[in-house]
Amino acid sequence: MPELPEVETMVRGIRPHVEGRTIASVRRCRCRLKPIAIHPSGARLGRLLRGSVVNRVRRIAKRVVLEMGSGAALAIEPRMTGLVLLGEPPNREHLRLEWRFADAGEYPSLWFWDRRGLGTVRLYLPGEIERHLGPERLGRDALEMTRGEWAAKLSSTRRAVKVALLDQRLAAGIGNLYASEILHLTRIHPERPADALRPSEVTRLHAAVQAVLSDAIRYEGSTLGDGTYRNALSREGRYQNEHRVYMRCGSRCPTCRRGTIVRIVQAQRSTFFCPRCQRL
């Protein structure tokens, strides 16, 4: 489930405890479940990272990126159920990787935990990450896009606007949960063709992206009913208490107080909206 706000929360959580520290070892945890994708393999990853200093921790779209003093960069993509943790994991059964630091700090290790095994860990050699994860391959970060960039991107596709928002080449970082929340705040029907939005609606959408994602980061993300998502210290997020429509099918609309939230399926993903506020 981790989307831009959850990954940004992980980055902010680990940054003060990881930057400037030296990686002493990398251990692939014993896990009998579906293995995650690690490139290069666990043993070679350990050899390449041993002795490396973490210069910087940042986010690229939905990835946690550790930039090394050597110029290499480690990209951790949590995908549906992955967590990057300093604190105690939800359980030991789904631990995948441990990066152990050379010094005895408050947090001796950084962990990657993944319940479903869909996450990926990839080490990019110096100069490679921009080629693979730069603007030529991914869209601009959703939080950095201007109103003009949104207008240009949306006008270039006839897909339903909700489906377009999930395209990481159009705008990087927005996932299924926050797309529904953003469109509800703008009062735009999720099935509207993206290129049919009026200029005033594009303006509202740009503002809603900033508002929803920034609020979700402030509340440290959304921990849903399965309880999977945790921040870097293994604590629950709080933005789920602020959701207007997501997973609230059958509830009274909190905006108009008259409509009822419904669920439809778009591109094999659930979409939640109020038909009264968000007319087609």
C-alpha positions in Angstrom: 0.0 0.0 0.0 2.8 2.5 0.6 2.4 5.5 -1.7 4.1 8.9 -1.7 3.1 10.0 1.8 4.1 6.7 3.4 7.4 6.5 1.6 8.2 10.1 2.4 7.4 9.3 6.1 9.8 6.4 6.0 12.5 8.6 4.5 12.0 11.4 7.1 12.0 8.8 9.8 15.2 7.0 8.9 17.2 10.1 7.6 18.5 11.5 11.0 19.5 8.0 12.1 21.1 6.7 8.9 22.9 9.6 7.2 26.6 9.7 7.9 26.8 6.1 9.1 28.9 3.3 7.7 27.4 0.0 6.6 29.3 -2.9 8.2 27.3 -5.8 6.7 24.2 -6.8 4.7 22.3 -9.9 5.7 19.5 -11.6 3.8 17.1 -12.7 6.5 15.9 -16.3 6.6 12.3 -16.2 5.2 10.4 -19.2 3.9 7.9 -17.0 2.0 8.0 -15.6 -1.5 11.5 -14.0 -1.9 11.8 -10.3 -2.8 13.7 -9.2 -5.9 17.3 -8.2 -4.9 19.7 -6.9 -7.6 22.5 -7.8 -7.4 22.1 -11.0 -5.3 22.3 -10.8 -1.6 25.9 -11.9 -1.3 27.2 -9.5 -4.0 25.1 -6.7 -2.6 26.8 -7.2 0.8 30.3 -7.1 -0.8 29.5 -3.9 -2.7 28.0 -2.1 0.2 30.4 -3.2 3.0 32.2 -0.1 4.2 30.0 2.4 2.4 29.0 5.6 4.0 25.4 6.7 3.6 25.7 10.3 2.5 22.0 11.1 1.9 18.6 9.6 2.2 15.9 10.8 -0.2 12.7 9.7 -2.0 12.3 9.1 -5.7 8.6 8.6 -6.4 7.6 5.6 -4.2 11.2 4.5 -3.5 13.5 5.1 -0.5 16.9 5.9 -1.9 20.2 5.7 0.1 23.0 7.6 -1.7 26.5 6.3 -0.8 29.7 8.2 -0.6 31.0 6.1 -3.5 28.3 7.5 -5.8 26.3 4.3 -5.8 22.6 4.4 -4.8 20.4 1.8 -3.1 16.8 2.0 -4.1 14.2 0.2 -1.9 10.7 0.0 -3.4 8.2 -1.2 -0.8 5.4 -1.7 -3.2 2.2 -3.1 -1.6 3.3 -4.3 1.8 7.0 -3.4 2.3 8.4 -1.3 5.2 11.8 0.3 5.8 12.3 0.2 9.6 14.6 1.2 12.4 12.3 0.0 15.1 10.9 -3.4 16.0 9.1 -5.0 13.0 5.5 -6.2 13.1 6.9 -9.7 13.2 10.2 -11.5 12.4 8.6 -13.9 9.9 8.6 -11.3 7.1 12.0 -9.7 7.6 13.9 -9.7 4.3 17.1 -7.7 4.7 19.3 -6.2 7.4 21.8 -3.4 6.9 24.0 -3.4 10.0 26.0 -0.2 10.8 29.6 -0.1 12.0 29.0 2.2 15.0 26.9 1.4 18.0 24.1 4.0 17.6 20.6 4.1 19.0 19.5 2.0 16.0 22.2 -0.6 15.1 20.4 -1.8 12.0 18.1 -0.8 9.1 15.5 -3.4 8.1 13.4 -4.2 5.1 10.2 -6.1 6.0 7.7 -7.2 3.4 4.6 -9.3 4.1 3.8 -10.3 0.5 7.2 -10.3 -1.0 6.4 -7.8 -3.8 9.1 -5.2 -2.9 12.4 -4.7 -4.7 15.9 -3.7 -3.6 18.3 -2.6 -6.3 21.8 -1.1 -6.1 22.7 1.3 -8.9 26.3 2.0 -9.6 27.5 5.6 -9.9 25.6 7.5 -12.6 23.0 4.8 -13.1 20.1 5.9 -11.0 19.3 9.0 -13.1 19.2 6.9 -16.2 16.8 4.3 -14.7 14.7 6.5 -12.3 15.2 10.0 -13.8 12.6 12.1 -15.6 13.1 10.1 -18.8 11.7 7.0 -17.1 9.4 8.4 -14.4 7.1 11.4 -14.4 7.8 14.5 -12.3 7.2 14.0 -8.6 3.6 14.8 -7.9 4.4 17.2 -5.1 6.8 19.2 -7.4 4.5 19.5 -10.4 3.2 22.9 -11.4 -0.3 23.7 -12.5 1.0 24.2 -16.0 2.6 20.7 -16.0 -0.6 19.1 -14.8 -2.5 20.9 -17.6 -0.1 19.6 -20.2 0.0 16.1 -18.9 -3.8 15.7 -18.5 -4.6 17.2 -21.9 -2.4 14.6 -23.5 -4.5 11.6 -22.6 -8.2 10.6 -23.0 -8.0 8.0 -20.2 -10.3 8.4 -17.2 -8.7 10.9 -14.9 -8.4 8.4 -12.0 -6.5 6.0 -14.2 -4.3 8.8 -15.5 -3.3 9.8 -11.9 -2.0 6.2 -11.3 0.3 6.4 -14.3 3.8 7.0 -12.8 5.1 8.4 -16.1 2.5 11.1 -15.9 3.1 12.0 -12.3 5.2 10.0 -9.9 4.1 9.0 -6.5 0.2 9.0 -6.5 -1.4 5.6 -5.8 -4.9 4.3 -5.6 -5.8 5.6 -2.2 -4.7 9.2 -2.6 -6.1 9.4 -6.2 -9.6 8.8 -4.8 -9.1 11.3 -2.0 -7.7 14.0 -4.4 -10.5 13.6 -6.9 -13.1 13.9 -4.2 -11.6 17.1 -2.9 -11.7 18.5 -6.4 -15.3 17.2 -6.9 -14.2 15.6 -10.2 -15.8 12.4 -11.2 -13.1 9.6 -11.5 -14.4 8.5 -14.9 -14.1 12.0 -16.6 -11.7 11.9 -19.5 -8.5 13.6 -18.4 -8.3 15.8 -21.5 -11.9 17.0 -20.9 -11.1 18.8 -17.6 -11.7 22.5 -17.6 -8.9 24.9 -16.7 -10.6 25.7 -13.3 -10.7 21.9 -12.6 -7.0 21.5 -13.4 -6.3 24.3 -11.0 -8.4 22.6 -8.3 -6.7 19.3 -8.9 -3.2 20.8 -8.6 -4.2 22.4 -5.3 -5.8 19.1 -4.1 -2.7 17.1 -4.9 -0.6 19.5 -2.7 -3.2 19.5 0.1 -3.9 15.8 0.3 -0.3 14.6 0.0 1.0 17.2 2.4 -1.6 16.4 5.0 -1.0 12.7 4.7 2.7 13.2 5.2 1.9 15.4 8.3 -0.2 12.5 9.7 2.6 10.0 8.8 0.6 8.1 6.2 -2.4 5.8 6.4 -2.5 2.5 8.3 -5.5 0.5 6.9 -7.5 -2.3 8.3 -4.9 -5.0 7.7 -2.5 -2.9 9.9 0.5 -3.5 7.6 1.8 0.0 7.2 4.1 1.4 9.9 6.4 4.3 9.9 10.2 3.9 10.4 9.8 3.4 14.1 7.1 0.8 13.6 4.2 3.1 14.7 0.9 3.4 12.9 0.1 6.3 10.6 -2.9 8.5 11.4 -4.2 9.8 8.1 -6.7 6.9 7.8 -8.8 8.9 10.3 -9.0 11.8 7.8 -10.1 9.8 4.7 -13.1 11.3 3.0 -14.0 8.4 0.7 -11.4 5.7 0.6 -12.8 2.4 1.9 -16.0 4.3 3.1 -18.4 2.7 0.7 -22.0 3.1 2.0 -21.1 6.0 4.3 -22.6 9.5 4.2 -20.4 11.9 2.2 -18.6 14.1 4.6 -18.6 17.0 2.1 -22.2 17.4 0.9 -23.7 15.4 3.8 -26.4 14.1 1.4 -24.7 11.7 -1.0 -23.5 8.2 -0.3 -20.0 7.0 -1.0 -19.9 4.3 -3.7 -17.2 2.0 -5.1 -16.5 1.2 -8.7 -13.6 -0.7 -10.4 -11.2 1.1 -12.8 -8.2 -0.6 -14.3 -8.7 -3.4 -11.8 -8.4 -1.0 -8.8 -11.2 0.1 -6.4 -12.3 3.7 -6.8 -14.4 5.5 -4.1 -16.4 8.7 -4.7 -19.6 10.6 -4.0 -21.9 10.6 -7.1 -23.6 13.7 -5.8 -20.4 15.8 -5.3 -18.6 14.3 -8.2 -21.1 14.3 -11.1 -20.2 12.8 -14.4 
